[in-house]
C-alpha cells in the first residue's frame, strides 16, 4: 500500500467574493503542488464563502459560482483538488467538487443538513442521497461535508465499509468556547469505529457574527491525532499518510466482516479518477511538527475576538474605528482588541465627560489610550446636556429626574460618535457586554449605537478575566489596574454603580447562563441555590429586553448560544417562565 501526500488548505474566504476566493484557492493549490502533494483539500463552500444566506436565492449567484468553478477547474492540473461550492441540479446543493486534469470529475452532495442554532441549511439546500468514494490508484477516499461526520451511521460509515482508507470531511464549523474539544472527541470516535484515517479541514475567518476557528486535524485509525492546524490562522498543512496501518487493523477485526455481511453491498457511488497517479517517493516529507497544541482557554477566546473584529472591519471595507472610552473595563477591553486587531493607527478613542464623570475615569481613559498608542479625543457633553434639559423642561412638567435624564446623556454620546463616523467614515464599535445586553442594561440609540458589538457575547465576569489575562500577557497593566478594581459604573448620576440596578455580576452571570444558554426553568435555577425573587426578576429583565436586542448591532459569537442568529425569541411574548 502506497503513501499519499495530502494538503489541508485552511483558508479564510469572503462571502460572495467568488473571483477573490478562486484566486486564493489557486494560490494554495500551487503551494500544495510545489510540496509534491497528491491531493489538496479546501473547506466547505470555499468558493462562495460561508454562510451565503439569501444570496443562495439569487439564480445569478448560483450561476456565477458554477462558472467560477469551471474556470477554477480548468487551471488545476497535476493534483486532485477537493473544493466546496454550490451545485445546481433542479434544486441546489451544498456540494464538493473533485477536480482533476483541468475539469470537475465528480461531485458529492452533503447528506445531513444542519438546521439548528446558527444554521439554516434546510432553508436553502436539498439533501444529497448517496455517499461517494474517490479512487486514486489503489487508494480509496470517502468524501463528506461537515454535519455528515457528526452522525455515527452517517456518510462516513458506508464509504469505510466500501473500502475507503481515508475519509475527508470539509467544514465551515463556527467557533464557540469549548467546541474544539467536542469536535476532537467525535472525530476520534469516527476514526476508531470506522478504522479509517479522518482528514478534517475547517474554514477560518470571521463572517458577521460568526468566527471560524480552523483547528483542522488528521486522526489515524488508532484514534491518534497525527496533525493539527493552528487556531484562527490561515495555513497549508501537508502530511504523508501511510495506509498500511488501516489495512493491518482491518485484517485483525472480525467485527468488520460481520458488519459488511449485515450491510450486504453499501450503497456508495465510486469515482475512479483515471489518469490520477500517486507520486513515487523515496523519502518521507521533511517538515516541522504538524501537531499544533490547542490554545489555552482565555487565549482561544481572545483570538476569536481579534479575528472576528479584524475580518468584520476589513471585509466590510472600513479602515478606521472609533470607540467611546469611559474609563471603564468594557471600553478598555474593546479598545485593546481593536488596536491589536487593526493597528493603533486605525483606532480613535473618545472620552465624553459629563458633570458626573470622575477624575479617575478621565485619568484611566487617558492612560489606556497612551498605553495603546491610539488617537485620543475629549469632547465634553455637559453643554449639550444642559441644552437638552432646557429644551425639554416645559414638556417634562416638573417631574423629578429619573432614568430619562440618564439616557439623554448616553444618547448624546451616541450622537457624537455617529457624527464622527459620518464625517470621517469611521466604524463605531460599541462596548456593551453579554450580561448588560441580556438584562437590557443599555440605552437604545445611546451606548447601543454603532456598527459592531465586539464583546456582545462576552459575560461581564469573563470581561474581567480577559482583561487580567491581557495584562499578564503584555507584562504590564496596559489596561490600567484601577479599571480592574473599581466598582463598575455608568456615571450617569451621582455615586452610581451597576449594582444599584443589577445583582453582582458573579451572581448574575450564572443565572443568565442557565436561562439564556441552557433554557433552564425558574424552578431549576432556584434549585441551583439562588433566591426565587432574584431569579424571577432577572428572567423578567431578560424577556422584556428582547426589543432592545433586536435593534443591537451584530457581535462576535463566542458562547454556545449567542443572541442574534443563535437565540431567536419573539419580541411580543406573554409567556411567563414558571
Secondary structure, DSSP 8 states (H G I E B T S, - for coil): --EEEEEEEE----TT-HHHHHHHHHHHHHHHHHTT-SEEE--TTTTT-S--GGGGG-HHHHHHHHHHHHHHHHT--SSEEEEEEEEESSSEEEEEEEEETTEEEEEEE-S----STT--HHHH------EEEEEETTEEEEEEEGGGGGSTTSHHHHHHHTT-SEEEEEE--B--TTHHHHHHHHHHHHHHHHT-EEEEEE-EEEETTEEEEB--EEE-TTS-EEEE--BSS-EEEEEEEETHHHHHHHHT-HHHHHHHHHHSS--EEEEE-TT------SS----S--B-----HHHHHHHHHHHHHHHHHHHTT---EEEE--SSHHHHHHHHHHHHHH-GGGEEEEE---TT--HHHHHHHHHHHHHHT-EEEE---HHHHHHHHHHHHHHHTT----HHHHHHHHHHHHHHHHHHHHHHT-EEEE---HHHHHHT-S-TTTTT-SSEETTTT--HHHHHHHHHHHHHHHTS-SS-HHHHHS-----SSTT--GGGTS--HHHHHHHHIIIIIT---HHHHHTTT--HHHHHHHHHHHHHTHHHHTTS--B---SSS-BTTTB---SS------
